[in-house]
């Protein structure tokens, strides 16, 4: 079974790693063979025909690295099959580069604090890179983090977004308590 994906030229080094370590590690953890065409940015992943899951996970890790996650953070996708990667494309939401910068700036926040706060309150990992926002997390957390990012894109004030996240966090805690009692 073979899958191909394209990766940005400036992310190829991150995917290969020092002396090829990241690529080798990904290959051994997913039982795949990865071929990277550095000129074209094409990544070819070959896996066993009887099980597509490792191959698809390898592709997901490659996509996470391509969306700006460090290999270490991207590899978390291999550690738990319930973790997902969601990519939000901002390019259609901005009419010009300045508007795109503004959207990215709202999501990142001053000194990265808005992004960090969303990550902490939703227990997700977020990468704002190029024209995308990528989120790694469990389905329920992804939904909340995605809502927060969408609110920021729509221009909702940061404090309102954080109040929303706080409410969601309390609801989740309450759900957990009522689940066990």
Secondary structure by P-SEA (a helix, b strand, c coil): cccccccccccccccccccaaaaaaaaaaacbbbbbcccccbbbbbcccccaaaaaaaaaaaaaaaacccccccccccccccbbbbbbbcccccccaaaaaaaaaaaacccaaaaaaaaaaacbbbbbcccbbbbbccaaaaaaaaaaaaaaaacccaaaaaaaaaaaaaaaaaaaaaaac
